[in-house]
Each structure stands twice: as C-alpha cells, then as structure tokens.
C-alpha cells in the first residue's frame, strides 16, 4: 500500500513537471513589413574582417516584430525565415507564430522585437 502511494505521488509530480516543459503560446499575426538589416563589413586594425549581426525582421500590424540573426540560424534557416515573412506579406496570408511561454497575450500591441520564436507557419 505504501509503495502504491509513493508511485502515485511520483506520477503526479512527473506530470506536473512535464506539463510545464511543453508550455508555449501561438498567435496569428498580419505581416506589415519584412526587412533585412545589413551591417557594414569592416576591416579592423589586425587585417581581419568583422561584421555585425545581420538580421531579418518580420513586423506585424500590431507594432511588434520578430527577428533572427545570422548567428542564430544557418543560411538555409535564415532564407526560410525571410521567405515565410515575404510570402505572408505578398499573398495577404497571416503567420501563426509560436512563442516559448504559455502566457503571451495575442495580439500584443507593442513596439517590442523578439528573437525567441520557436516556429511559424502560414494561415488564412
């Protein structure tokens, strides 16, 4: 009997822990602008070439934006990120964006920019 109670308590604990590890929010957003931020490549005093954080931004009609930097993604991932935003903008479709926490207010009306997007896809 004592072993059964221990197993039940352990099961409840594991369920509580595992539920919070899969927390996320999804928001449907209308794309207003898609743009890239290219920073100038500069030769420093040692002769090596340095560059800034080249970024792709997808901004929404709510005033908020999502972005990724070249340091966060591979070239292929960056191209897909840019393509998704551009496709949504040119076709008039919306993006469904997944954020890592479960308490995101949709749609947030802010001028903030986030780079912690987990995923996105086109919706009607």
C-alpha positions as semicolon CSV with decimal commas, in nm:
position;residue;x (nm);y (nm);z (nm)
1;X;0,000;0,000;0,000
2;X;0,279;0,241;0,090
3;X;0,456;0,157;-0,238
4;X;0,137;0,235;-0,435
5;X;0,102;0,577;-0,268
6;X;0,465;0,655;-0,348
7;X;0,413;0,561;-0,714
8;X;0,100;0,777;-0,740
9;X;0,278;1,073;-0,581
10;X;0,574;1,028;-0,816
11;X;0,342;1,006;-1,118
12;X;0,164;1,328;-1,021
13;X;0,498;1,504;-0,972
14;X;0,628;1,387;-1,311
15;X;0,308;1,502;-1,483
16;X;0,335;1,844;-1,324
17;X;0,698;1,883;-1,429
18;X;0,649;1,756;-1,784
19;X;0,346;1,978;-1,847
20;X;0,541;2,297;-1,785
21;X;0,828;2,193;-2,010
22;X;0,598;2,194;-2,312
23;X;0,445;2,537;-2,246
24;X;0,404;2,764;-2,546
25;X;0,165;3,018;-2,700
26;X;0,063;3,065;-3,061
27;X;-0,056;3,395;-3,207
28;X;-0,191;3,468;-3,554
29;X;-0,039;3,788;-3,692
30;X;-0,081;4,001;-4,004
31;X;0,254;4,095;-4,159
32;X;0,314;4,465;-4,218
33;X;0,683;4,472;-4,318
34;X;0,970;4,234;-4,386
35;X;1,320;4,372;-4,399
36;X;1,685;4,290;-4,351
37;X;1,943;4,480;-4,152
38;X;2,283;4,455;-4,317
39;X;2,567;4,600;-4,117
40;X;2,881;4,708;-4,295
41;X;3,172;4,468;-4,313
42;X;3,474;4,646;-4,169
43;X;3,843;4,563;-4,178
44;X;3,984;4,607;-3,829
45;X;4,340;4,704;-3,733
46;X;4,467;4,343;-3,742
47;X;4,366;4,291;-4,104
48;X;4,079;4,053;-4,024
49;X;3,725;4,116;-4,141
50;X;3,446;4,158;-3,890
51;X;3,075;4,205;-3,948
52;X;2,773;4,292;-3,742
53;X;2,459;4,098;-3,658
54;X;2,288;4,076;-3,994
55;X;1,917;4,032;-3,918
56;X;1,585;3,958;-4,081
57;X;1,284;4,130;-3,923
58;X;0,917;4,042;-3,971
59;X;0,698;4,318;-3,831
60;X;0,325;4,291;-3,769
61;X;0,033;4,532;-3,787
62;X;0,023;4,523;-3,404
63;X;0,356;4,708;-3,390
64;X;0,557;4,412;-3,264
65;X;0,830;4,234;-3,461
66;X;1,013;3,904;-3,461
67;X;1,369;3,871;-3,584
68;X;1,653;3,628;-3,623
69;X;2,023;3,699;-3,661
70;X;2,273;3,525;-3,884
71;X;2,436;3,399;-3,561
72;X;2,113;3,224;-3,453
73;X;2,037;3,043;-3,780
74;X;2,211;2,867;-4,066
75;X;2,190;3,025;-4,411
76;X;1,909;2,785;-4,507
77;X;1,711;2,858;-4,191
78;X;1,756;3,233;-4,242
79;X;1,630;3,202;-4,601
80;X;1,321;3,011;-4,482
81;X;1,252;3,269;-4,211
82;X;1,275;3,551;-4,468
83;X;1,067;3,356;-4,722
84;X;0,786;3,289;-4,475
85;X;0,754;3,657;-4,391
86;X;0,776;3,768;-4,752
87;X;0,520;3,508;-4,865
88;X;0,275;3,616;-4,594
89;X;0,320;3,981;-4,692
90;X;0,279;3,930;-5,068
91;X;-0,012;3,684;-5,051
92;X;-0,206;3,857;-4,772
93;X;-0,195;3,544;-4,556
94;X;-0,121;3,563;-4,185
95;X;0,154;3,397;-3,986
96;X;0,085;3,180;-3,686
97;X;0,382;3,234;-3,456
98;X;0,481;3,004;-3,169
99;X;0,641;3,162;-2,859
100;X;0,819;2,968;-2,582
101;X;0,596;3,070;-2,289
102;X;0,231;2,991;-2,228
103;X;0,110;3,337;-2,124
104;X;0,163;3,552;-2,434
105;X;-0,123;3,795;-2,494
106;X;-0,238;3,775;-2,856
107;X;-0,205;4,010;-3,026
108;X;0,028;4,220;-2,815
109;X;0,020;4,583;-2,913
110;X;0,377;4,687;-2,856
111;X;0,688;4,803;-3,031
112;X;0,898;4,519;-2,895
113;X;1,106;4,283;-3,108
114;X;1,156;3,919;-3,008
115;X;1,406;3,665;-3,135
116;X;1,286;3,366;-2,930
117;X;1,031;3,240;-3,182
118;X;1,000;2,859;-3,185
119;X;0,822;2,829;-3,518
120;X;0,575;2,984;-3,761
121;X;0,352;2,886;-4,049
122;X;0,113;3,043;-4,298
123;X;-0,260;3,052;-4,220
124;X;-0,561;3,203;-4,395
